[in-house]
């Protein structure tokens, strides 16, 4: 097995979306402290008439001193990606599932083909080892495939960072947990089932810290947590923050499964099934990496108070 006693100097982040931009900002700070020497981001090739969003991304990267590498992760084949990855010591994937089915397996195969010393895959979510296959969310099975690919070899070190759900997902109307307009909070499966959530800002900060010190985390699953709470505690917290009572509805697992089967193309209904479980989607905050290191993160109540001002009584 290759030995890598020092942190990598050349780091490539795949994507600069909601999470990738936070990871890049924090890695730029790590670079200023001498933990990372060069930093680059891989973006889809810009069109001649670049969108305002792409122009803003290009400006931000220039301000942060981050080089831009262009490739379309949804289209580029494994050899093409491997040739790009081979020039870096560390690759961090922040692209999510936007590339469609099989993209994360292809990216991982390219990382392994390139022999990148360290890889942080897109695993910023639940504990897929505990959840297992057949969760109701097909893309989660692909995450297990990626873990199998990484564990089945020894040349590339890896670190998986489990973060739980983005905190902003909790009150998302399409997800259905919280209906602010009608004052309803819903539980998936059971009121005592729990969720772990973390903000993208905290994920970026913790990921950059781990990436800059990766030999201490090689070939490990690292759990971080902005907060962990039950659906019952979610309802109590919302009532406290909003200053008004909330109606409580329990969505039974059988009901959620039937609803998902009746609407097979609705990803949100599949997510409701996947999160209606007692394990794998939450872990105690007290045992998280950030808690052990004494790193403060944004809890549910603080986030709700900062972001739901207009919904209060």
C-alpha positions, -999 to +999 in steps of 0.1 A: +000+000+000+013+035-008+022+055+023+012+091+025+025+106+057+018+142+049-014+160+038-018+164+001-008+196-016-028+195-048-066+192-041-094+191-067-131+197-057-157+184-081-185+209-083-191+244-068-228+242-060-244+247-026-220+223-008-190+226-031-187+263-028-186+260+010-160+233+008-139+255-015-141+286+007-129+266+037-102+248+018-089+282+007-085+291+043-067+258+050-044+267+021-037+301+038-026+281+069-002+260+048-021+228+049-029+227+012-007+243-014-029+244-045-066+242-050-087+236-081-124+231-089-138+210-118-168+226-135-189+218-165-175+236-196-188+272-198-210+281-228-201+311-249-231+329-233-223+319-197-252+322-173-251+347-145-246+319-120-215+306-139-201+341-141-206+345-104-188+312-098-159+322-120-156+355-102-156+338-068-130+313-078-108+341-091-112+359-058-103+328-038-073+320-061-088+286-072-080+272-106-108+260-128-107+227-147-135+220-171-151+186-178-187+173-180-190+147-153-223+135-168-206+128-202-169+123-197-158+086-197-136+070-171-102+074-190-109+111-196-117+117-159-087+096-148-063+117-168-076+148-151-076+133-116-041+119-120-025+153-116-040+158-081-032+143-047-067+146-034-101+146-050-133+157-031-166+150-048-193+176-042-215+169-072-244+150-057-266+130-079-271+156-107-252+134-132-277+106-131-275+070-123-240+055-124-221+088-123-208+083-088-195+048-097-178+062-128-162+090-109-149+065-083-136+042-110-117+071-125-102+080-091-090+044-086-077+042-122-057+075-116-043+062-083-052+094-065-037+092-030-068+103-012-105+105-021-135+119-003-165+106-023-200+121-024-213+104+007-225+135+025-257+120+038-269+090+058-250+060+070-255+038+040-238+008+057-265+008+083-294+016+059-283-012+035-300-019+002-337-016-006-342+015+013-367+029-011-342+053-026-324+038-056-295+062-056-286+051-020-278+016-034-252+033-057-236+048-026-231+013-013-216+003-046-190+032-042-182+020-007-176-015-020-153-002-047-132+017-023-130-011+003-121-036-024-087-020-031-057-007-012-039+017-035-062+047-029-070+060+006-105+073+012-125+091+039-163+090+040-180+119+058-216+112+069-234+144+077-271+135+077-296+157+059-290+193+050-307+214+077-325+234+051-342+202+039-363+199+071-388+227+064-387+222+026-424+222+015-419+195-011-404+171+015-435+175+036-422+173+071-433+209+079-463+228+065-458+263+079-489+277+061-513+252+077-493+248+109-486+211+106-455+189+115-454+154+103-434+124+115-421+097+092-428+062+106-427+071+143-425+102+164-394+088+182-375+082+149-346+106+147-328+127+121-293+141+120-289+174+101-259+196+093-258+229+074-237+232+042-215+258+059-207+234+087-201+205+063-177+227+043-158+237+074-155+202+088-148+186+054-119+211+048-105+204+082-106+166+076-092+170+041-063+190+053-054+164+079-065+133+060-039+107+071-056+107+105-089+098+088-077+074+061-101+045+053-126+056+078-163+067+080-164+099+099-197+110+114-204+147+119-236+163+131-250+198+133-278+184+154-298+152+160-334+152+171-366+131+170-397+141+150-413+148+184-385+172+193-388+188+159-425+196+166-417+209+200-389+231+187-410+246+159-437+255+184-411+272+206-395+291+177-428+301+160-447+309+192-478+290+181-491+254+184-485+230+155-508+202+145-491+168+145-496+141+118-480+107+117-473+092+083-471+055+088-445+035+068-472+014+050-489+046+039-456+061+027-447+030+007-481+029-010-478+066-019-443+060-034-455+030-054-484+051-068-460+078-079-428+060-090-413+091-106-416+113-075-382+114-057-396+132-027-420+104-019-391+079-022-371+100+003-400+099+028-399+061+027-361+061+031-362+084+061-390+066+079-367+043+098-352+040+133-315+036+122-290+048+097-303+083+093-293+096+127-265+093+152-258+109+186-243+144+182-222+138+213-202+111+195-197+131+163-163+143+151-172+179+157-184+172+193-152+153+201-131+181+187-151+208+205-161+224+172-194+244+174-220+237+148-254+252+141-282+234+159-318+230+147-333+257+169-307+283+160-311+276+123-349+278+125-348+311+144-325+326+118-344+313+088-381+313+097-385+348+109-414+355+086-434+324+099-435+335+135-467+346+152 
